Amino acid sequence: MSEYFVPAVVPADPNANATDLLIDRVAATPHAPLFSVPTGDGGWSDVTAAEFLAQVTALAKGFVAAGIEPGQKIGFICKTRYEWTLVDFAAWFAGALLVPIYETSSPTQIRYNLTDSGATALIVETADHFARFDEIASELPQVSLVWQVDLGDLDKLAGSGGAVSDAEIERRRSLAKGADMATLIYTSGSTGQPKGCIITHSNLVELTRNAQVAMKEVLAPGSSTLLFITTAHIFARFISILAVQSGVRVGHQADTKQLLPSLATFKPTFLLAVPRVFEKVYNGAEQKAEAGGKGKIFRKAAHVAIEHSRILEEGGTIPLGLKLQFALFDRLVYSKLRAAMGGNIKYAVSGSAPLGPRLGHFFHSLGIKILEGYGLTETTAPATVNLVNKFKIGTTGPALPGVGIRIADDGEIWVKGINVFGGYWNNPQATAEVFDGDWFKTGDIGQLDDDGYLIITGRKKEIIVTAAGKNVSPAALEDPIRSHPLVGQVVVIGDQRPFISALITLDPEMLPVWLNNNGEAPDQSLAEAAVNPKVIDEIQKAVDEANDRVSRAESIRKFTVLATDLTEASGHLTPKMSIKRDVILQDFATVIDGMYVSQPATEGHSLSH
């Protein structure tokens, strides 16, 4: 058992709540921009801290006038946009709290979250969201208030609270103490029925105040970020609140197809993303170079960038030849990628899945430090994160101030400290199962290096035990294969089976580009591409490369390229794009069984379906 604890650097205030973060920000920099909202012509219009507080207060008064009482829960279905944080703080100023619901949720999921939480009001963004609620509205008589953002209902609310006094808002916003619930966030359900995580005001206040100190270079005055991952998830939600606490200017772009144009105009200094975003940036650049006849140059540039970063991180001296190559490729390749991302990005915070050293080193040489972190909903997002001056590629960094990490005897990661949630809503049994005293048992497997940096190696529930008794972590195989441009998702299989196999899907966005670059008809369907010999051979190469990292007993001996995609809509991915392993194993049982009807003749033999 190993353990590492970092003391808090900001004294705890048990009486503080999340509204104090905004009050303090306005006191410090009332006229500094806190948000920028799209103007419709591709530009951005700033909202100062004081203006944001005024809008929050007006909306809070509207909630009060509409009958919202302290302690009430409001469901909220909305994509990433300015109104998300506006509603969040307005609910707190009215004494209420939000229950986020993913904008992609089905009527069944919406019903479960609203029923289990006891929410009595609901805000939806679009007519489509309202239609999904309307399907199950008769089963939710307690939800007596429903508003729709796209109908201008927030503006109407803000204009309806004139009779509510400032004193009443001050009274309500001051009611909650640190130990009180600030939000109820439901897990994504990748391992079963979603559970409501009680995130307290202290979780948000103490974690943001300590994170601001630890990440002071990223959150320095003048810093900005463009949020595009869903704010219903704790990762982006925490960063949104941290930005208010730190005075970081925030813009929003929920449409990832518009991400590059928005980056070009907004010019953020740091990004928040999941590894899949960095994979797509890299793969898209490589395939674009390939299409222009410069694929060999790009791959050489990538090799030089990775080697350059490795030597620097190990404290070595860059050889003259490599230094000259790096300078050349900086002009030809790296500078263009930096410009495409807005030109100002120095840092990126990455979470929810391992990034992989290759991409970490590549972007590092572009001048972008990707600060990998680790956390869960139950830890209010980050438990560990690489810091600008405490940075190791291939790790998720040291614990944040106020947080402790323990590696149990079986390798499970345990967390305690200011970020650990208040338990599962109405589920004392599930709460008891994940706690050992103050320590929260994450269900993830990892190790601490000699400097206290955390390395994630897998998920306890996902460890595969083959028929021969070999323990295999799927992530060690899935993550490198998924980084290939052609690959969408990978699901490694083999529990109680004679060998390891895998289901692999093709990336619908990258497939036509790759096909065109490789002399194939670009308009092939997923089903046609899944049996295309060139595609199969290319996937085989990715599988072989992953197999080179593990022992023969752990290697993938057969794989099937599926004729379909695994998506959130198909029920196979969570809203944060994690695979629902149990659902996939059940839905593709026939395909899986087909890979085990006879022993493979050779390692890497492949099937397609």
N, C-alpha and C positions, 0 to 999 in steps of 0.2 A: 504494500500500500504506500503510495506517495501522495504528498499534499503540498499545496502552495497557496498562501493567502496574502493578498495585498491590502493593507489597511486603507480605509477611506481617507481622502485628503480634505474633504469638506465636512465640517461637523453636522451631524444629523439634526433635523428640526422636526420633531414629531407632530407639531401643530401646523406645518406647512402643507398646502395642497397644490395641485397643478395650476390653479389660477394665479398663484403667486409668481410663477415663472413669467407670465405675461406682464403682470404688474411691475415686476422688477425690470423687465426688458424695456418697458415704456419709460420708466424712471431713468434708465441709463442712457437710452438713445431714442428719444421720442420721434425724431424726424428722419431717422435712418430707414431705408427700405427694408421691410421684413418679407415681403412677397412681391412677385411680379406676375401680372395676369396677362394672357394673350389679348392683343388688341383687335385681332381679326384680319389685319393686313400683314401679318408675319412679325409684328413688333411686340413689345412688352410694355406694360404700364405699371409703375411701382405703387405699392401700398406701404405706407410708413407704419411703424410700430403703433403710433398714436391713432392713425386712421383705422388700423386693424382692431385696436381695443374699442374704438367707437362703434365699429360694425358688430363686434362681438356683443357689446353691451346692448345695442339696439335689438339684436336677434334674441338675446336672453330675455329681454323685456317682452318680446313677442311670445316666447315660450310660456312665460309666466301668465300673460294675458289670456293665452289659449287654455290655461288650466293645468299646465305641467307643475307638479309638486316636487319638493326636495326628495331625493332618493329614487324617483321614478326612472325607469329605463326606457330609452328610445332606440328602437332598431334603426339601422342606417344602411341603405344599399346605394352605393355610389362609387363610381370609378375615381381614380386619382385626379383630383382637381382642387383648386383653391378653396372651394366651399367645404371640403372635408375638414380642414383644420378650423375653419370658421365655425362650423357646426359643433365640432368637438369642444372648443372653448366656450361657446355660447351655452351648451348644455351644462357644463360645469358652473358657469356663472349663474345659471338658473337653479343650481343645486341638484341637477339631474346627471345622468351619465349615459353613454352610448353603448349599444350592443352592435358592433360591426357585423355585416352580413356580406359575403363576397358577391360582387355584382353578377357573377356567373351562376349563382346558386339556383337550384330548381325549386319549384313550389314546395316540395316535400322538405327540402333543407331549410327553406325560409320558415315554414311552419314549425319545424323542430326548434330552431333557434329562438323564435318569438315565444313559443309555448314554454320551453324549458327555462328561459330567462325571466319570464313574467313581464316582458315589455308591454307597455300600455299605449305606446305611440310608435309611429313608423314614418321615416323619411325615405322616399325613393327618389332616384334621379330621373328616370325616363318612363315613358308610357309602357315600355316593355316590362320594366321592373314592376310597375303598378299592375299590369295584367297578370304577372306571375303571383303577386300577392292576392289579387282579386279571386283567383282560382280557389284559394283556401281561406278567404276572409270569413266565410260563414262559420269556420271552425275556430276562429280567433275573436270571439266577442269582446275580449278584454282590450283589444287594440282599437281604441275609440277615436284616435286622431291619426290621420294619414295626410302627409304633404308630399308634393312632387316638385323637385328642384326645377326641372325644365319648364314647368308651368308658371315659374316666378313666385312660387309659394314662400320662399325664404324672404324675398323682398316684401311680400305682403305681410308676413309675420313681423318683420323688422319695423314696418310702418304702423303696426297695430298696438304697440306697447306703450304709447305715449302716456297712459295713465299710471304706469308702473314707475315708482320712484327709484332714483339712484340708490337711496338708502336700502330699499328692499333687495336690490341686486347685490349690494355690498353684504347685506346680512346673509343672503343665500350662498354667495360664493365663499363665505367664510365658515359655513357650517361643517364642511368635511374636514376631518383631521387625517393625519398621515396613514393611520391604520384602516381608514375607510376605503371602500371599493371605488376606483376611478373609472374602470371600464370592465366589461365582461367579454372576453374574446374566446371564441370557440376554436378548438384545434381543427385542423383541416380534415381529420378523419381518415388519414392514410393507414391507420392501424385499428380501425373500428369506429364505433359511434363517437361523434364529436363530443368533447367535454368542455364545459365553460370554465375558463381560467380567470380567477379573480385577481386582477391587477390593481394594486392599491395606489393611493396617491403617493405614499412614501416610495414605492417602487419607481414611479416616474420621476419624482422630485430628486431623490437622493442619487439615482442612477444618472440622470441628466447633469446634475451639478458636478458629480465626480468625473463623468465622461468628458465634460467640457474642459476640465483641467488636464486630463490625460491626453486629450486629442486637440490640444490648443493650437497646434500648427495647422491642422485641417480646418478648424473652426475660427481661424483668426479673423480680425476685422476686415471687411471687404470680401469675405468668402461667400460663395454662392453654390447652389446645387439645383439640378433639374430632376425632379422626382418623376419616375415613370412606372415603378412597380406598385402594385395595389396597396393603397393606404389602409385597407381593411386588415392587412397582415401586420403583425407586431413590428416587423423589421422597419418598414417605411413609416409606420405610425410613430415609433420611437424617434426616428430621425427627424420627423416633422416637429415633434415637441422639443427635441434637442436644438433644432434650428431656432425656435422661438426663444428658448433659454439663452442661446449663444448669439443671437442677432444675425444669423446666416440668412441671406436672401434666397428665397425658394420660388422656383417656377414648377409647373406641372405639365406633363405631356403623357397622357394615358395611351395614345395610339403609337405603338412602337414603329409603325411604318413612317411616322412623321418625326421619329426621334433624331435622325441626323440633321434635317433642316432646323429643328428646334435647338439642337446643340450649337449649330452654326450661328444662330441669332442670339441665344441666351448667353453663351460662352461661360458655362459654369467652371468653378475652380475644383470641384470634386463631384464624384458620382456615387450613387448607391445602386448596386446591381447584384444579380445572381450570376454565377459562373457562365451560364448558358449565353448571357449577353456578350461576355468577352469572347467566348468561342465563336459566336456569330460575327462579331466585328473582325476577328482574325480570319475566319473561313471565308467571309465575304470579300475581304481584301485579297486573299490568296486567289480565289476563283476569278475575281475581276482582273488581277494581273495575268492569270492564265488565259483569259479570254483575249487579252491584248497582246499575247505572245511574250509576256514578261514573267511567266510563272517561275522559271528557273532563277531569275534575278530575285524575285520575292523570297523564294525558299532559301537562297543564299543569304539574303538580308536577315531573315528570321534566324538562321543558324548563327550568324555573326552577333546578332542582338542577344541571343540566349547565352552564347559563350562569353560575351562581354560582361553581362550581368553576373554570371556565375563567378568569374574571376574577381570582380569588384566585391561581391558579397563575401567571398572567402578571404578578402584582404590582400589579394595578390596584385601584381603589377601587370598592366595591359601590355602585351608585346607590341612592338612598333607596327608590324604588319597588320595586326588585328585593329589597332588604333586607326590606321589609315583606311582600312575597309569600313570601319564603323563610321568614320567621318563622311565617306562617300555615300554609304547607304542612308545616313542621316539626311543628306540632301535629297536623295532619290526616292526614298521610301518612308522613313520614319516621320519626317516633317509633314508629309502629305496626310498620313494617318492622324497625326496630332491636329492638323488643321481641320480634318473632317469631323473631329470630335469637339470642335469649338476653339481649339488653340490654347486654352487656359487651364486645362485639367492637369493638376499635379498629383491628385490622389483619387483613389476609388475605394469604397468600402464594399467588400464582397462577403456574402453569407448564404446560408441555406444548403450549400453543398460544397465539396472540396473543389478548389480552382485547378490545382495541378501545377507543379513547378515550372513546366514549359511555358505556359501562358504568363505566369507570374514574372518570370525572367524576361520574356519578350516585352511586356508592357513596361517593365522597370527600365529597360533600355530606351523606351520611347519617352522616358521622363515622367512616367505615371507609376507611382507606388500603389499597388493594389493591396490594401490592408485587409487581409482575410480575418474574419471573426467567427466566433461560434456562439450559438445560443438557441433558445427555443421560446415559444410563447410563454412557457412557464418561468423563464428567466428574464422576462420583459425585453426580449431580444438579446443583447450581447452579454455574455459571461466573460469571454476573452476576446481580444482584438489586437492585431499587430499595430504598434504605434510607430510614428515617424522615426523616432530614435530607438525603438525596441522592435526590430523588424527582422523576421526570418521567413523567407519564401519557403513554402511547403509546410508551414505551421499556421495555426489560427491565433498565435500570439499569446501573451501573458494575460492573466486575470486583470480585469479592470479594478480600479481602487474600490474597496469595500466588498470585494468578491473573493471567495475561496474556491479552489478546485481540488478535488481528491480523486485519485484513481484507486478504486476498490480492488480487492484481491483478484476478482475475475476480469479486471480491465474496464469495468463500467465507470463512466465519468459521473461524479457527484458534484453538486454545486451548492454553496450556501452564501448568504450575504444580502446586501441591500436590494438585489434584483429579483430574489426568489419570490414567486407569487404567493397569494394567500390561500391556495388550495383550489379544488374543483368545486364549482357551484352545485349545491344540493347533492353532493356525491362524497360523503365522508369515507366510504370504503376505498374508492379510487385514490383519494387523497392519502389515506393511511398507507396504501401500497407503494407510493412513490417517495415516502419520507422515511429517513432514519435519523431521528432527532431533528436537528436543524438542516440536515443535508437532504437535498433533492436528488433523487436517483434518475438520471436523464434517460437511461436506456441506450445511450451511445457508448461505444468502445473507443478508448484512446490511451495516450500515454503522455507523460510530462518529460521533457528533456531536462538536462542538468540546470538550465537557466529558468525553468518554470514555464516554458512555452508548450502549449497544448498541440498535440498531433492527433487528428481524428482518424481512426482506422476502420470504423464500421458501426453498424447498429446491432445491438444485442439481439433483438427479436429477428433480425434478418440473417444472422449467422447460419450458413448452410452446413449441415453435417451429412456427408455422403454416406453411402452404404458401407464404405470401408472405414468410417469413423473420422475422416479428414474434415477439420473445421475450415470453412472457406468464407471470407468476407466478400459479398458481391460487389461492394463499392470499388475494391481494388481492381476488378476487371471492367465494371460498367463505366467508371469515370473516364479512363483513357479511350475506350471505344467510342463513347459518346462525343468525344472531342473531334472526331472525324467529320468533315463537311457533309458527307452523305447520310450520316446517322442522326436519327431523331431521338429514339429512346432505346435503351438496352435493359433487358430483364434477365439476370443470370439465374439459372435453375439447377437443382441437383440435390435437394434435401431427400435423404434416404434413397438416393438413386446411385447407380454404379459409376457415374461420371458427371462432370459439369457440362451443361448445355446453355444456350441462350436464345431468347427471342429478340429480334432486332427490327426496328422500323426505320424507314427512310425519312429524311427531312424534306417535306414538300416544297419548302422555299428554295433550298439549295439544289435539289434534284435536277430541275431543268437546266440550271447553270452548269452543273457538273457534266450532265449528259452532252450538252452542246460543246463543252470544252474537250470532251473525249470522243468526238466524232459520232455521237449517237443522236437519234431524233429527240429533241428536247421536250416534245409534247407527250411523252409516254406517261401513262397512268401509273399509280403506285403498284397496281397489280402487274402491269407489264414490266416495270422496272425491277420488281421483286424476283423475276425469273430471268432477267437480262444477264448473260454470262459475264459481261464486263463489270456490272454492278456487283455480282456475287464475288468475283475475283477481288474487287476493291475492298469489299467488306471483309473478305478473308484476310487481306493484308492487315487491316485494323485489328482483327481478332488475333492474328499471329503476333503483332507487336505487343498487345496486352498480355498474351500468353508468355512472352519472353520475360515478363516481370515476376512471374510466379512459378512454383514448382509444377511438374507434370501432373501431379495428383490434383492440383487446383486449376489446371488449364481447361479452357473451353474446347470440348472435343467435337461438338456438333452445334450448329446454329440454324435457325430458321429466319429468313427475311419475310416479314409479314406483308400481306397485300393491302394492309390498312394502316392507319395512323392511330397512335394512342393519344387521346386528348382528354381535356377536362370534360368536354361535351359527351364523349363516349363513356365517361365514368371511370376512366383508367388513370387519370391524373388528378392530383389535388390542385386547388387554386394557385399554390406556389410551385406547381409543375413537378412535384414529387410523384413517383409512381405508386399506385395502389397495388402492391405486390399480390395480396391475397385475391383481389378481384381479377387481376390479370391471369393468375394461375388457374382460377376457376373458369374464366371465359375461354381460355385457350388450352384447356385440358387435353382435348383431342390432338391438337398440334404437338403439344409437349409429349404426350404418350407416344406419338409417332416417331419421335427422335430416339426413343428407347426400345423400339421393337427388336433391334439387333445391335450387337456391340459394334462400335465404329471400327472400320478397318485401319484408319490412320487418324492421328491427331489432326484436328482442324477440318475434318470432312464436313461438308455443309449440305444442308437441305434448303429448299425454298418453298414457300407456300403462298 
